Amino acid sequence: MRLARWITPGAVGLGLFMTSACASKTLTPGEGYIPVTGGKVWYRIVGTGQGTPLLVLHGGPGYPSYYLNPLAALGTDRPVVFYDQLGCGRSDQPADTSLYTVEGFVQRLGEVRKALGLDKVDIYGHSWGSMLAVSYMLTQPKGVEKLILAGPALSVPRWSHDADSLLTTLPDSIQAVIHENEAAGTTDSPAYQNAVMAFYAKYVCRMDPWSADLDSTLQGMGELVYSYMEGPSEFTITGTLKSFDVTKDLGRIHVPTLFIVGQHDEAVPSTAAYYQSLVPGAKLVVIPGASHLAMQEKPEEYNAALRSFLADPAGGE
């Protein structure tokens, strides 16, 4: 759903390159800023491949796109378009919380797509990005050819239930620290953050040490948007997303769809399989030995799965 309030293992160009009139096939590698409702968002285009462009939606809300850099390897096949959503990273970070709604992010996704001339596009959404991607698809946009939902979080109540189950796999002492600090409202305490790291090390990212991409993601975190929409932690969801659930609408998605998760993902494979069952013809790939950030942990296997799905005219059928 979101990339939690991470703690590292050792510690508690201006202007558009093209207009909306430009066709997707003319995308030029580079970066810049796009004016959207509420401010400007940073974007980067990587790759000169001739395939349908892939538009990448990061997680959070509020964790910028650095951690998805391994997907740039797909640029040999197609342009890969990254952007930092409003409120984090290299994009503007306005203090107006009325901008931080699912509907607002959907609108800005459409604005980014129009500005870059992405008339035909494939969409990849990770974690919170999967929520954004599905919400966008439910508006019936034209020209979306394929959809990838990675580490999906399409029902927050179900996500919370899964997280509670995963918590029980941690030592009792760590569970106690988490529950005691949440009850006391002291989730900023070092004890709580260190305890939560035990969960992240199993189910969010198994790398040790974490990569420079993850360090940059943490540095660019949008604290306001995360806290407002998510809450104080992975386990206490008090923000505006707490009742988000689009499972009843998944049958309305009629483009080839791939679900991809890690074997040890906090977006647990069994839940991803349930979502898959609700989308007509959807496929599921589980990356062995990986967790929520499988693109960081197993980049070659991960990109091979994405490349196979995107290259298949039938979407892997």
N, C-alpha and C positions, 0 to 999 in steps of 0.2 A: 504494500500500500504506500508506504512512504519509507524513506531511508533513515528512520529513527534519528535520535540525537546521538550521533556517533561520538565515541571517544577513541583516540588512537591507542593501540595496545600498550604503548609506553607512557601514557599520560591520561590522569583523570581529566578603429578605422571608421570613420563616419561615412554615412551615405549608403545608398543602395546600389548594388551592382546591376540591377535590372528592374524594370517596371512590371506592373501587372500584365502588360500586353505581351511580355516575353514568354515564349514557350519554354516548358521544362527542359527540353533538350539543349537549350542555350545556356544553362547554368554554368557560371564561371567560378572556379575555386577562389575563395577569399572570405573576408569577414566584414561586417559592418553593423549598422543599427537600423531598426525598422520602427517607425512611429506607430504605436498602437494605442488603443484606448487606455489612458492612465499613464502613459510615458513612452519610453523607448526600450526595445529589447534587442539584445546582442544576438547575432547569428554568425554561423560559419559554415561554408560549403567546402566539402572535401571530395576529391576524386573527379575523374574525367570519363568514367565508364558511360556507356550509352544506354544502360537500362533505366527503368522508371526510377526517378529520385525517391530516396527513402528519407522521410521526415521523422526525426527522433524526438520523443517527448520524455524528459527526465522525470525522476521521482521527487518525493518530498511530501507535500508541497514545500518548496523552498530549498531543495538541494540541487545546485546547478549541474550542468551537463558534463563537467570534467570527467566524472567516473565512467561515462559512456564512451570515452575516447577510443577504446579498442574496436568499436564499430566502424571507425574510419577506414579500417582495412577493407571494408566492402566497397570502398571508392574505386577499386579497380574495375568493378562491374557496373557501378551506377553512382551518381552524385549522392552523397550523404549530407543531410542538412541538420545541423545541430542548432538549438537556440536555448538561451537561458530564459525561462519564463519570468514574467514581471514579478519583482519582489525578491530576486536573488541573483547571485553571481555577478556577471558583468552588465546586467540589465538594471534599469532604474528600480529603486526600492521605495516607492511611495508609502507614506504612513497611513493612508486612507484605507481602512480595512474593508470598506464597501466595494473595493476593487477585487477583493480576494474571495470570489465565489466560483463555483463550478461553471456557472453560466458565463461569468466574466472571462475565465480562462478559455472556454470554448470559443467565445467571440474573438479573442486575441489569436487563437490558433488559426481561425479563418482569415484574420487580417495578415498574419505572417504568410500564410499560403498564397493569398492574393498578391501581396507585395513581391513575392519571389516568382510569381508566375507558375506556380505548381498546379497546372491544369490537370495533369495526371500525376498521381503520387501514391506511394505505399507509405503506411504509417506504422511506426514502432513506438509502443508506449510501455515504459517500465514502472512497476509499482504504482505510485500515484499517477504516473503517466498512462497506465492502463485504464484508470478511472476516467481520465481526461479523454483518451482516445475513444472509449466506448460512448461517453457522453456526446462527443462530437459526431460519431457515426449515427447516433440516434436522431440527429438533425437531418439525416438523409443528404449529406453532401455529395456532389457529383465529382466523378473523376478519381475516387479512391479505389485502387485496384486490389490491394491486399492489405491485411491487418495482422500485426504481430503484437500479442499481449504477453509481456514478459513479467515474471514474478507478480501475477495479477492480483489485484485487490478489488474485486467487483462487488463485494458485500462486506462492509465494515463490521457488522455484527458477527459474521462468520469469521472474519479475520481475527477479531478479538477472542472468539472461542478457540481458534487454533493457537493463538499466542498463549492463552492460558494453559492449554495442553502442553505446549512446548516448554513453558516455564517449569512444569512439574518434572522435567528431565534434569533440571539443575540441582545441585546440592541443597539440602534443606536450609543450610545457613544462608546461602545466597538468596533463596526465595524469601526467607524471613526479612532480610535487609530490604528487599524490594517492597514487600507488602507493608512493612512498618513505616518506611519513608513515604510511600504513597498515602497511607492513612494519615500521616502527620503533615502532609503537604510540603515535605522537605526533599523534593525530587532533584533539587540543585546541589544536594550535599555530595561530597566526594564519595562517601560510603555507597550511596545509591548508584552513582554513576559507575563506580567500579564494579558493583554487582551486576548492573545492566550489561556491562562489557562482556561478562561471561556468556550471556545470551547471544550477543552480537558475534562473538568469536565462533559460535556453533552454527548460527542460523542466518547471519547477515553477511559476514565475510570471514573466510577461514585463512586468509593470507596473514603471514607474520614475518616481517612487518607489513603494514598496509602500504599501498603504493603511493607515489607522488600524486596520481590522479585523485585518490581519496583524500589526501591531505588538502589539495586545492579545493575539493568539494566542500570539505569542512570549513575552510577559510571563507568560502563564498556563500555559506549558508544564510538563507533569509529567515532570521529568527522570528520576525513578526508574522510572516505568512504561515510558517510552520506552527507556531504556538496558537495562532488564531484558528486555523483550519484543522489541525491535528490535536494539539494539546501538549502536555508536559513530557510525555514519553510514549514509547511503543505500547505500553500496557495500560495507560490511563488516557483513553481517547475522549476528551471533553470538548474538542473543537467542533466546528460546523460540519465536519464530515462524519460525525459519530453515527448517523443513521443512514449514510449513503448505501444504497443497494440497487443495482441494476440487473440482478439476475433474471427477473421476470421479463426483461426486455431483450435478452440476448438472442432470442429467436428471430429478432428483427434484423440481425446482421446477416447480410447475404453476399459478402465478398469472401474469398478464400482467407481463412484465419488460422494462424498458428499460435498456440500457447507454448511457452517455453519457461521452464523452471529448473532450479538446481535440485539435486537429490535431497539435500538438507536445507532447502529453502524455507524461510519463514512463511512464504506463500506456498503452503504445503502441497506436494504433488497430488494428493487425493482431492483437494479442493480445486486445483487447476483442472483435474480430470472431470470434476462435476461441471465446472464452467464449460469445458469443451463439449460435454454432452448436450448443452443447451444451444450451441451455435451450429447450425446446419453444416455438415461436412468439415468441421474444424479438426485440426491435428494437434497432437501434444508431443513435445520432446522434453525429456528429463535428462539433464546433464549430470552424469555420474560424478560423485565426489564433490560437487559444488553446492553453494548455498545461494543466498539472494543475489549476490553480486557475481553471478557465474561468468559474466562477460569479462570480469577482472581476473577471476581465478582460473578459468579454462577458456581463454580467448580463441584458441584455434578450433576446439570442438564447438564452441558457441557460434562462431562465425560460419563454420561449415554448415551447421543446421540452418542458420538464417539464409545463407547463400543458396542452399538446396531448395528451400521453400520459395524464395523470391525468383529463382531461375525457372522453376517449373510452371509452364503455362497453366497447368491445372491446379496449381497451389499445393502440390504434393499428393494429389489424389492418384 
